[in-house]
Amino acid sequence: MKITGYTALTSAAANDELVIVDVSDTTMAASGTTKNITTANLLAGASGAGAPVFNVKAAPYNATGNGTTDDTTAVQAAVTAGTAGGGVIYFPPGTYLVSSSLLVGGGWPGGVVIAGAGWTSQILLAAGANTYLFDFGSGGSPQYTPGVTIRDLYLNCNGASQSTGGGGIYARGAIWCVFDHLWIETPWGEGIRFYQDGTGNYGHHNTIQNCLFRDGRNSAGGAGLAVKVQSSDENLFTGCTFQDCGNTSAPSNGQIYDTGAGLSTYSGCHFVGGASGVPFVNSDSSPGRLLFTGCQFDSPNGGDMLVLRGPVHVVTGCQFVNVGNGLSSGQVSGVHLYGSTGSVVEACGFGAANAYATAVLEDNGATGNSVGLNSYTGTWLNNAPVVLAGAGIQLSPSIVVSPVTAQALSNGTTVTMSASFGAIPVTATGNVTGIILATAVNSGQQVTVINRSAFTVTFAAAGTSNVADGTADVIPALAARTFTWDTSTARWYRSV
């Protein structure tokens, strides 16, 4: 049935009825039959036909949504009714002040939706409440909670007015849950905290999409994390923005802190800002295996962008903008492989904000990582976009774009591999001889030496220079030569 040409309905409550006299429809009853449609039915249509709607402002709950009256009891009554058998717990536009956690755990499996009308529906944590706005737990423990959806709400954690704990959502026990189009503001502890599945095992397979996490660094001394992923894996974060979260006061800081979890995916997310020295993502997880694809990391405040412990992380197709932002000394990195093994950093773009930045940094203990096919722009610390400490590295050719400072050569100088094994610019103030090309690690690694000067560069004898053609190999002025490493002979062979 199509209805057109009528003034829009306003001020409808959940139990009001829309009366339609259908003068033509005879499929269900005789023409002229009166049909009653409640606004609850209309609301349910957005979430599944027939789903009951529990409007927190409507009778019998009667929350005020005025921002000053404590609505905890009224809202909890609606939440309790909705979780008992499933349905939509609906928050019309307004500001709902709550002073204790709204308990949503263990609800009807897959049938509970907590929804607002968008960011005009705000839930505000009362000053000094020191708790979470929503809690999936019971009696202090995680509660098995599958398939809850929380969407279209502004969750104001009011972190500057808390002192000992709390935040947005304590999703302890969450599996297969969806968190969509939430604005989570100023969490004292965490915007969302994941922990277990309620049966003593890992939580898993939650989706966090199109959410904004903002301003946790302005909480009053708390961790201020956007998200803490603890004992919960295989979660998907997609299309989210993480801005200015994390505090240095936390023992393990970051905008996102992954601990004892791993295996989650971050796709198409944006990270920006943060407190001084705080990384965007900090993983101390032994399971490792985080996947970052198509993300943008922009202008941290003097911290690393990604700190990755554990094995087999994959970072691909990401942009790292203004690495080193906020520093006047020291060193930070775009990707910090902190003893990580078997990780991959490829097809990314790195841009240095200043000369205290390193694009990719390996610590001692890192082994078997693959770094390459990246591009590096700007001036890097010690002229080295990639700093390697581990063994068994596979370092593929990359692009180092001017204005990377060229290595100055004089007779007998060693051309180092610290400029990424991809492209190493060199320069000289006259013709130079006896040049040495530092050894590589794995067969097949390539390096291109770019002579930016108006003078020739000649290598030393093969046994000294590590270049197979030795003194016969000359790089003319304003030219480049590409070499490939052979471990069986421990020599560089000219390939281009």
DOPAMI-9604 format. One line per field, with one value per residue (C-alpha): residue number from 1; residue in three letters; x, y, z. Coordinates in Angstrom, 3 decimals, padded with zeros to 6 digits. Each point is the difference from the previous one (the first is absolute). Layout:
N
num: NUM, ...;
residuo: ALA, ...;
X: X, ...;
Y: Y, ...;
Z: Z, ...;
END
This chain:
496
num: 1, 2, 3, 4, 5, 6, 7, 8, 9, 10, 11, 12, 13, 14, 15, 16, 17, 18, 19, 20, 21, 22, 23, 24, 25, 26, 27, 28, 29, 30, 31, 32, 33, 34, 35, 36, 37, 38, 39, 40, 41, 42, 43, 44, 45, 46, 47, 48, 49, 50, 51, 52, 53, 54, 55, 56, 57, 58, 59, 60, 61, 62, 63, 64, 65, 66, 67, 68, 69, 70, 71, 72, 73, 74, 75, 76, 77, 78, 79, 80, 81, 82, 83, 84, 85, 86, 87, 88, 89, 90, 91, 92, 93, 94, 95, 96, 97, 98, 99, 100, 101, 102, 103, 104, 105, 106, 107, 108, 109, 110, 111, 112, 113, 114, 115, 116, 117, 118, 119, 120, 121, 122, 123, 124, 125, 126, 127, 128, 129, 130, 131, 132, 133, 134, 135, 136, 137, 138, 139, 140, 141, 142, 143, 144, 145, 146, 147, 148, 149, 150, 151, 152, 153, 154, 155, 156, 157, 158, 159, 160, 161, 162, 163, 164, 165, 166, 167, 168, 169, 170, 171, 172, 173, 174, 175, 176, 177, 178, 179, 180, 181, 182, 183, 184, 185, 186, 187, 188, 189, 190, 191, 192, 193, 194, 195, 196, 197, 198, 199, 200, 201, 202, 203, 204, 205, 206, 207, 208, 209, 210, 211, 212, 213, 214, 215, 216, 217, 218, 219, 220, 221, 222, 223, 224, 225, 226, 227, 228, 229, 230, 231, 232, 233, 234, 235, 236, 237, 238, 239, 240, 241, 242, 243, 244, 245, 246, 247, 248, 249, 250, 251, 252, 253, 254, 255, 256, 257, 258, 259, 260, 261, 262, 263, 264, 265, 266, 267, 268, 269, 270, 271, 272, 273, 274, 275, 276, 277, 278, 279, 280, 281, 282, 283, 284, 285, 286, 287, 288, 289, 290, 291, 292, 293, 294, 295, 296, 297, 298, 299, 300, 301, 302, 303, 304, 305, 306, 307, 308, 309, 310, 311, 312, 313, 314, 315, 316, 317, 318, 319, 320, 321, 322, 323, 324, 325, 326, 327, 328, 329, 330, 331, 332, 333, 334, 335, 336, 337, 338, 339, 340, 341, 342, 343, 344, 345, 346, 347, 348, 349, 350, 351, 352, 353, 354, 355, 356, 357, 358, 359, 360, 361, 362, 363, 364, 365, 366, 367, 368, 369, 370, 371, 372, 373, 374, 375, 376, 377, 378, 379, 380, 381, 382, 383, 384, 385, 386, 387, 388, 389, 390, 391, 392, 393, 394, 395, 396, 397, 398, 399, 400, 401, 402, 403, 404, 405, 406, 407, 408, 409, 410, 411, 412, 413, 414, 415, 416, 417, 418, 419, 420, 421, 422, 423, 424, 425, 426, 427, 428, 429, 430, 431, 432, 433, 434, 435, 436, 437, 438, 439, 440, 441, 442, 443, 444, 445, 446, 447, 448, 449, 450, 451, 452, 453, 454, 455, 456, 457, 458, 459, 460, 461, 462, 463, 464, 465, 466, 467, 468, 469, 470, 471, 472, 473, 474, 475, 476, 477, 478, 479, 480, 481, 482, 483, 484, 485, 486, 487, 488, 489, 490, 491, 492, 493, 494, 495, 496;
residuo: MET, LYS, ILE, THR, GLY, TYR, THR, ALA, LEU, THR, SER, ALA, ALA, ALA, ASN, ASP, GLU, LEU, VAL, ILE, VAL, ASP, VAL, SER, ASP, THR, THR, MET, ALA, ALA, SER, GLY, THR, THR, LYS, ASN, ILE, THR, THR, ALA, ASN, LEU, LEU, ALA, GLY, ALA, SER, GLY, ALA, GLY, ALA, PRO, VAL, PHE, ASN, VAL, LYS, ALA, ALA, PRO, TYR, ASN, ALA, THR, GLY, ASN, GLY, THR, THR, ASP, ASP, THR, THR, ALA, VAL, GLN, ALA, ALA, VAL, THR, ALA, GLY, THR, ALA, GLY, GLY, GLY, VAL, ILE, TYR, PHE, PRO, PRO, GLY, THR, TYR, LEU, VAL, SER, SER, SER, LEU, LEU, VAL, GLY, GLY, GLY, TRP, PRO, GLY, GLY, VAL, VAL, ILE, ALA, GLY, ALA, GLY, TRP, THR, SER, GLN, ILE, LEU, LEU, ALA, ALA, GLY, ALA, ASN, THR, TYR, LEU, PHE, ASP, PHE, GLY, SER, GLY, GLY, SER, PRO, GLN, TYR, THR, PRO, GLY, VAL, THR, ILE, ARG, ASP, LEU, TYR, LEU, ASN, CYS, ASN, GLY, ALA, SER, GLN, SER, THR, GLY, GLY, GLY, GLY, ILE, TYR, ALA, ARG, GLY, ALA, ILE, TRP, CYS, VAL, PHE, ASP, HIS, LEU, TRP, ILE, GLU, THR, PRO, TRP, GLY, GLU, GLY, ILE, ARG, PHE, TYR, GLN, ASP, GLY, THR, GLY, ASN, TYR, GLY, HIS, HIS, ASN, THR, ILE, GLN, ASN, CYS, LEU, PHE, ARG, ASP, GLY, ARG, ASN, SER, ALA, GLY, GLY, ALA, GLY, LEU, ALA, VAL, LYS, VAL, GLN, SER, SER, ASP, GLU, ASN, LEU, PHE, THR, GLY, CYS, THR, PHE, GLN, ASP, CYS, GLY, ASN, THR, SER, ALA, PRO, SER, ASN, GLY, GLN, ILE, TYR, ASP, THR, GLY, ALA, GLY, LEU, SER, THR, TYR, SER, GLY, CYS, HIS, PHE, VAL, GLY, GLY, ALA, SER, GLY, VAL, PRO, PHE, VAL, ASN, SER, ASP, SER, SER, PRO, GLY, ARG, LEU, LEU, PHE, THR, GLY, CYS, GLN, PHE, ASP, SER, PRO, ASN, GLY, GLY, ASP, MET, LEU, VAL, LEU, ARG, GLY, PRO, VAL, HIS, VAL, VAL, THR, GLY, CYS, GLN, PHE, VAL, ASN, VAL, GLY, ASN, GLY, LEU, SER, SER, GLY, GLN, VAL, SER, GLY, VAL, HIS, LEU, TYR, GLY, SER, THR, GLY, SER, VAL, VAL, GLU, ALA, CYS, GLY, PHE, GLY, ALA, ALA, ASN, ALA, TYR, ALA, THR, ALA, VAL, LEU, GLU, ASP, ASN, GLY, ALA, THR, GLY, ASN, SER, VAL, GLY, LEU, ASN, SER, TYR, THR, GLY, THR, TRP, LEU, ASN, ASN, ALA, PRO, VAL, VAL, LEU, ALA, GLY, ALA, GLY, ILE, GLN, LEU, SER, PRO, SER, ILE, VAL, VAL, SER, PRO, VAL, THR, ALA, GLN, ALA, LEU, SER, ASN, GLY, THR, THR, VAL, THR, MET, SER, ALA, SER, PHE, GLY, ALA, ILE, PRO, VAL, THR, ALA, THR, GLY, ASN, VAL, THR, GLY, ILE, ILE, LEU, ALA, THR, ALA, VAL, ASN, SER, GLY, GLN, GLN, VAL, THR, VAL, ILE, ASN, ARG, SER, ALA, PHE, THR, VAL, THR, PHE, ALA, ALA, ALA, GLY, THR, SER, ASN, VAL, ALA, ASP, GLY, THR, ALA, ASP, VAL, ILE, PRO, ALA, LEU, ALA, ALA, ARG, THR, PHE, THR, TRP, ASP, THR, SER, THR, ALA, ARG, TRP, TYR, ARG, SER, VAL;
X: 000.000, 001.372, -001.124, 000.882, -001.031, -000.448, 001.635, 002.830, -000.912, 001.518, 000.100, -000.973, 000.456, 000.634, -003.650, -001.688, -001.879, -000.118, -003.503, -000.201, -003.259, 000.902, -002.681, 001.463, 001.887, -002.058, 002.860, -000.323, -003.512, -002.798, 000.721, -000.445, 001.584, 001.628, 003.605, 001.895, 003.789, 001.849, 003.125, 001.728, -000.686, 001.479, 003.145, 000.336, 000.055, 003.506, 001.271, -002.059, -003.711, -001.851, 002.842, -001.429, 001.242, 000.709, 000.029, 001.838, -002.035, -003.388, -002.120, 000.629, 003.685, -000.348, 003.642, 000.260, 003.011, 000.512, 003.670, -000.457, -002.461, 001.564, -001.624, 001.854, -003.004, -002.324, 002.472, 001.053, -003.631, -000.302, 003.320, -001.062, -003.281, 001.762, 002.705, -002.511, -001.440, 001.630, -001.003, 001.103, 000.867, -000.508, 001.436, -001.787, 001.991, 000.987, 002.705, -000.415, 001.993, 000.967, 001.916, 000.568, 000.591, -002.861, 000.107, -000.572, 001.865, -001.509, -002.899, -002.162, 002.575, 000.399, -003.236, 001.001, 000.503, 000.817, -000.532, -000.232, -001.142, 003.619, 002.384, -002.890, -000.684, 002.593, 000.635, 002.028, 001.959, -000.568, 002.999, 001.730, -001.878, 003.326, -001.687, -000.943, -003.122, -000.732, 001.244, -000.415, 001.148, -001.817, 001.242, 003.397, 000.526, -000.427, -003.403, -000.517, -001.589, -000.375, -001.281, -000.794, -000.057, 000.659, -000.318, -000.748, 000.814, 002.281, 001.633, 001.440, 002.330, 000.689, 003.528, 001.144, -002.551, 000.997, 002.839, 000.428, -001.474, -002.666, -000.675, -002.447, -000.675, 001.428, -000.650, 001.126, -001.576, -000.701, 000.014, -001.453, -001.060, -000.213, 000.903, -001.033, 000.039, 000.862, 001.694, 001.910, 001.327, 002.705, 000.201, 001.837, 001.027, -001.176, -002.562, -000.648, 001.668, -000.224, 000.676, -000.735, -003.250, -001.641, 001.004, 003.682, 001.079, 000.912, -002.677, -000.065, -001.424, -001.338, -000.379, 000.757, -000.924, -000.369, 000.687, 001.773, 002.205, 001.083, 001.924, 000.926, 003.234, -002.064, -001.288, 001.089, 002.999, -001.479, 001.337, -002.308, 000.086, -002.318, -000.069, 001.560, -000.070, 000.742, -000.559, -002.153, 001.086, -001.074, -001.779, -000.527, 000.484, -001.088, -000.549, 000.701, 001.779, 002.278, 000.893, 001.937, -000.422, 002.526, 001.998, 003.633, -001.177, -001.237, 002.486, -000.712, -001.206, -001.240, -003.156, -000.595, 001.616, -000.036, 001.052, -000.308, -002.223, 001.262, -001.438, -002.156, -000.373, 000.123, -001.307, -000.498, 000.480, 001.529, 002.268, 001.051, 001.508, 000.158, 001.842, 003.749, 001.951, -003.084, -000.111, -003.054, -000.067, 001.991, 000.016, 001.751, -001.965, 001.862, -002.615, 000.886, -001.367, -001.662, -000.962, 000.020, -001.197, -000.929, 000.422, 001.388, 002.221, 000.512, 002.092, 000.471, 001.183, 003.590, -000.789, 000.354, -002.962, -000.178, 001.826, -000.331, 001.197, -000.722, 000.128, -001.337, -001.518, -000.923, 000.002, -000.861, -001.372, 000.145, 001.104, 002.262, -000.050, 002.319, 001.990, 001.928, -002.502, 000.531, 003.645, 003.041, 002.333, 000.020, -001.576, -003.454, -001.263, -002.959, 000.081, 001.983, 000.559, 000.784, 001.616, -002.686, 000.581, -001.334, -001.778, -000.628, 000.116, -000.590, -001.612, -000.200, 000.882, 002.103, 000.605, 002.418, -000.969, 003.586, 003.429, -000.898, -002.203, 000.536, -002.593, 000.532, 002.022, 000.992, 001.138, 002.380, -001.750, -001.990, 000.485, -001.286, -001.971, -000.759, 000.275, -000.251, -001.852, -000.528, 000.670, 001.854, -000.102, 001.755, 003.189, 000.440, 002.109, 003.584, -001.297, -001.622, -003.711, 000.433, 002.079, 000.601, 001.221, -001.474, 001.249, -001.505, -001.596, -001.458, 000.396, -001.503, 000.731, -001.741, -000.104, 001.880, -001.190, 002.011, 000.725, 001.658, 003.566, 002.543, 002.960, 003.161, 002.790, 003.743, 002.673, -000.535, -003.459, -002.449, -003.486, -002.243, -003.254, -001.864, -001.896, -002.374, 001.784, -002.283, 001.622, 003.097, 000.918, 003.711, 001.961, 003.630, 001.990, 002.421, 000.628, 000.218, 001.589, 000.262, -003.713, -001.441, -003.595, -001.064, -001.099, -003.611, -001.758, -002.072, 000.502, -002.023, 000.024, 000.477, 001.356, 000.194, 002.862, -000.916, 002.920, -001.330, 003.356, 001.786, 002.876, 000.654, -000.194, 002.364, -000.098, 002.981, 001.155, -002.635, 001.445, -000.182, -003.016, -002.286, -000.851, 000.721, 001.419, 002.144, 001.917, -001.599, -003.343, -000.285, -003.119, 000.110, -001.018, -003.744, -000.673, -001.142, 000.928, -002.054, 001.693, -001.330, 001.528, 001.151, 000.654, 001.877, 002.792, -000.578, 000.013, -002.171, -000.683, -001.007, -003.493, -000.786;
Y: 000.000, 003.454, 003.079, 003.439, 003.579, 000.078, 002.223, -001.700, -001.448, 001.696, -000.654, -003.672, -002.175, -003.744, -000.994, 002.578, -001.388, 001.056, -000.821, -000.666, -000.663, -001.980, 000.456, -002.379, -002.837, -003.211, -002.454, -000.354, 001.287, 001.885, 003.430, 002.813, -002.010, 002.098, -000.984, 001.126, 000.434, 000.921, 002.138, -002.918, -002.025, 002.773, 000.153, -003.744, 000.108, 001.445, -002.904, -002.947, -000.490, -000.672, 000.867, 001.653, 003.502, 001.199, 003.798, 001.232, 003.249, -001.671, -001.536, -002.002, 001.083, 003.790, 001.059, 003.783, 000.376, 003.540, -000.446, 000.893, -002.557, -003.357, -002.373, -003.149, -001.820, 000.835, -000.967, -003.197, -001.075, 000.352, -001.796, -002.851, -000.390, 000.018, -002.482, -002.424, -001.076, 002.116, 003.198, 003.566, 002.129, 003.438, 003.328, 002.949, 003.254, 001.338, -000.272, -002.887, 000.415, -003.310, -000.559, -003.779, -002.517, -001.039, -003.807, -001.584, -003.304, -003.421, 001.364, -001.826, -001.570, 002.107, 001.879, 003.100, 003.356, 003.121, 002.962, 003.752, 002.468, 000.848, 002.204, 002.121, -002.947, 000.438, -002.166, 001.976, -001.560, 001.918, 001.616, -002.346, -003.084, -001.741, -002.723, -000.893, 001.219, -003.563, -003.194, -003.523, -001.547, -001.360, -000.216, 001.319, -002.697, -000.143, -001.239, -001.983, 002.541, -000.845, 002.270, 003.282, 003.096, 003.482, 002.770, 003.642, 001.428, 002.643, -001.553, 002.788, -001.686, 003.328, -001.187, 003.348, -000.434, -003.586, -001.079, -003.767, -001.776, -000.344, 000.866, -000.787, -003.725, -002.889, -002.742, -002.847, -003.119, 001.480, -002.252, 000.757, 003.440, 003.137, 003.547, 002.420, 003.784, 000.811, 003.188, -000.955, 003.098, 000.440, -003.474, -000.097, -003.619, -001.326, 000.963, -003.709, -002.774, -003.594, -002.854, -003.734, -001.664, -000.647, -003.670, 000.468, 000.008, 002.799, 002.367, 000.158, 001.189, 003.386, 002.768, 003.639, 002.168, 003.684, 001.092, 003.107, -000.311, 003.397, 001.935, -002.693, 001.870, 002.607, -002.471, 000.776, -002.310, -003.184, -002.091, 001.868, -002.878, -000.064, -003.808, -002.721, -003.454, -002.565, -003.755, 000.639, -000.761, 000.031, 003.324, 002.351, 003.771, 001.700, 003.625, 001.332, 003.191, 000.058, 003.539, 001.313, -003.015, -001.605, 001.364, -000.403, -000.561, -003.472, -002.858, -001.316, 002.873, 000.600, 001.045, -003.747, -002.486, -003.655, -002.399, -003.772, 000.230, 000.402, -001.154, 003.119, 001.979, 003.777, 001.062, 003.514, 001.629, 003.397, 000.799, 003.531, 001.934, -001.283, 000.832, 000.550, -003.192, -002.206, -002.473, -000.447, -003.778, -001.800, -003.796, -002.082, -003.035, -003.299, -001.301, 002.977, -000.217, 003.406, 001.094, 003.662, 000.762, 003.297, 002.001, 003.505, 000.999, 003.741, 002.203, -001.763, 002.236, -001.210, -003.726, -003.065, -000.639, -003.809, -001.977, -003.670, -002.866, -003.629, -001.829, 000.438, 003.453, 001.251, 003.710, 000.649, 002.838, 002.540, 003.626, 001.293, 003.810, 002.266, -002.728, 001.669, 002.819, 001.805, -001.052, 002.221, -002.860, -003.782, -002.467, -001.346, -002.206, -000.621, -003.759, -001.240, -003.753, -000.580, -003.425, -001.028, -003.015, -000.806, 003.332, 001.762, 003.751, 000.575, 002.349, 002.855, 003.671, 001.620, 003.735, 001.479, 003.108, 000.623, -001.630, -001.986, -002.454, -003.565, -001.595, -003.611, -000.944, -003.490, -000.696, -002.759, -003.350, 000.803, -002.675, -000.976, 003.152, 001.254, 003.722, 001.458, 001.465, 003.091, 003.661, 002.365, 003.787, 002.585, -000.011, -002.985, -000.515, -000.756, -000.071, -003.398, -000.584, -003.656, -001.046, -003.726, -001.941, -003.422, -002.963, -001.568, 003.206, 000.016, 003.578, 000.667, 003.026, 003.191, 003.589, 002.667, 003.361, 003.220, 001.940, -002.984, 001.144, -001.778, -001.785, 002.036, -002.105, 000.365, -002.515, -003.322, 000.862, -002.819, 000.442, -001.223, -001.898, 002.182, 001.845, -002.905, -002.276, 001.528, 003.171, 001.585, 003.482, 000.929, 003.087, 001.074, 003.185, -001.693, -003.360, -002.632, -003.484, -003.000, 000.173, -002.934, -001.212, -001.484, -003.635, -001.175, -002.857, -002.055, -001.054, 002.004, 003.232, 002.990, 003.489, 002.937, 002.446, 003.422, 002.310, 003.529, 001.666, 001.139, -002.395, -003.720, -002.636, -002.994, -003.063, -001.705, -003.499, -002.707, -001.441, 003.405, 001.649, -003.101, 000.946, -002.858, 002.195, 001.938, 002.914, -000.594, 001.106, 003.765, 002.066, 002.996, 003.485, 000.488, -003.702, -003.036, -003.679, -002.860, -002.979, -003.383, -001.918, -003.637, -001.633, -002.957, 002.265, 002.864, 002.462, 002.664, -000.581, 002.838, -000.580, 003.387;
Z: 000.000, -000.869, 001.930, -001.409, 000.393, 003.777, 002.620, 001.922, 003.382, 003.049, 003.766, -000.310, 003.084, 000.007, 000.569, -002.221, -002.988, -003.608, -001.355, -003.726, -001.851, -003.082, -002.660, -002.536, 001.635, -000.017, 000.371, 003.779, 000.633, -001.652, -001.408, 002.475, 002.823, 002.737, 000.723, 003.086, -000.124, 003.185, -000.076, 001.700, -003.142, -002.106, 002.157, -000.114, -003.761, 000.153, 002.061, -001.090, -000.441, 003.183, 002.387, 003.128, 000.785, 003.525, -000.150, 003.088, 000.003, -000.302, 002.752, 002.078, 000.007, -000.299, -000.228, -000.278, -002.295, 001.340, 000.950, 003.680, 001.396, 000.851, -002.516, 001.105, 001.492, -002.884, -002.697, 001.774, 000.162, -003.772, -000.509, 002.279, -001.879, -003.349, 000.912, 001.534, -003.331, -002.675, -001.695, -000.629, 003.037, -001.489, 001.168, -001.656, -000.313, 003.421, 002.643, 002.438, 003.209, 001.618, 003.225, -000.148, -002.779, -002.232, 000.151, -003.403, 000.258, -000.604, -002.002, -002.498, -002.369, -003.099, 000.620, 001.979, -001.739, 001.997, -002.317, 000.000, -002.626, -000.783, 001.973, 001.265, 002.330, 002.734, 003.050, 002.544, 002.855, 003.228, 001.656, 002.433, -001.191, -000.823, -002.004, -003.582, -001.756, -001.163, 001.662, -001.364, 003.281, 003.007, 003.575, -001.046, -002.664, -003.778, -001.114, -003.198, -002.353, -003.684, -002.712, 001.767, -002.240, 001.403, -002.575, -000.784, 003.428, 001.493, 003.058, 002.137, 002.504, 001.733, 000.834, 001.348, 002.841, 000.912, 002.291, 000.239, -003.011, -002.615, -003.583, -002.774, -000.426, 002.040, -002.542, 002.257, -001.387, -003.448, -003.064, -003.439, 001.237, -002.156, 001.040, -002.714, -000.476, 003.611, 001.150, 003.156, 001.728, 002.687, 001.565, 003.352, -000.461, -003.366, -002.615, -000.594, 001.967, -001.232, 002.414, -000.372, -001.074, 003.372, 000.063, 000.790, -003.650, -002.368, -001.211, -003.784, -003.308, 001.009, -002.592, 000.788, -002.957, -000.887, 003.589, 001.302, 003.091, 001.220, 002.642, 002.529, 000.675, 001.844, 002.573, 003.540, 000.323, -001.439, -002.864, -002.375, -002.489, -002.963, 000.112, 002.147, -001.577, 002.693, -000.344, -003.056, -003.538, -003.644, 000.362, -002.952, 000.219, -003.198, -000.984, 003.510, 001.067, 003.048, 001.024, 002.986, 002.286, 002.332, 002.926, 001.009, 003.587, -000.978, 000.573, -003.502, -002.096, -003.513, -001.758, -000.366, 002.392, -001.062, 002.746, 000.102, -003.058, -003.571, -003.353, -000.431, -003.241, -000.446, -003.413, -001.326, 003.413, 000.775, 002.942, 000.912, 002.910, 003.560, 003.199, -000.017, -000.713, -000.395, -002.941, -002.147, 000.499, 002.696, -000.170, 002.648, -001.109, -000.355, -002.502, -002.229, -003.550, -000.178, -003.500, -001.083, -003.496, -001.618, 003.220, 000.436, 002.920, 000.305, 002.292, 003.327, 002.796, 000.376, 000.110, -002.200, -002.258, 000.284, 002.713, -000.939, 002.180, -000.760, -003.339, -003.529, -000.023, -003.473, -000.897, -003.624, -002.085, 002.852, 000.172, 002.784, -000.039, 002.030, 001.743, 002.829, 000.465, 003.305, 000.508, 000.382, 000.983, 000.309, -002.423, -000.875, -002.791, -002.246, 000.613, 003.015, -000.218, 003.662, -000.176, -002.466, -002.246, -003.452, -000.427, -003.319, -000.721, -003.695, -002.521, 002.515, -000.251, 002.725, 000.398, 002.548, 001.971, 001.086, 000.267, 003.144, -001.868, -001.184, -002.255, 001.126, 003.080, 001.093, 003.554, 001.030, -000.104, -003.116, -002.671, -003.410, -000.727, -003.515, -000.719, -003.472, -002.946, 002.139, -000.751, 002.329, -000.260, 002.115, 002.062, 002.334, 003.101, -001.061, -003.558, 000.748, -000.623, 000.984, 003.021, 000.329, 002.998, -000.709, -001.969, -003.100, -001.232, -003.490, -001.189, -003.413, -002.195, 001.049, -001.158, 001.914, -001.250, 000.220, 002.227, 001.719, 000.646, -002.160, 001.614, -000.507, -001.521, 000.108, -001.001, 001.813, 001.359, 000.817, -001.443, 002.830, -000.261, 002.487, -002.697, -000.529, -002.488, -002.599, -001.275, 001.527, -001.232, 000.170, -000.894, -000.278, -000.502, -002.402, -001.696, 002.762, 000.019, 002.323, 000.887, 002.015, -000.187, 003.353, 000.053, -000.059, 001.811, -002.421, -003.605, -002.462, 001.988, -002.249, 000.425, -002.392, 000.554, -001.416, -000.744, 000.384, -000.608, -003.149, 000.719, -000.435, 002.709, -000.309, 002.246, 001.629, -000.992, 000.387, 003.199, 001.632, -001.595, 000.003, -003.611, -002.408, -002.795, 002.449, -001.481, -003.392, 001.330, -000.229, 000.630, -002.336, 001.037, 000.498, -000.600, 001.978, 000.222, 001.458, 001.675, 001.173, 002.923, -000.279, 003.378, -001.524, -001.234, 002.431, -002.890, -001.556, -003.723, -002.238, -001.395, -001.574;
END
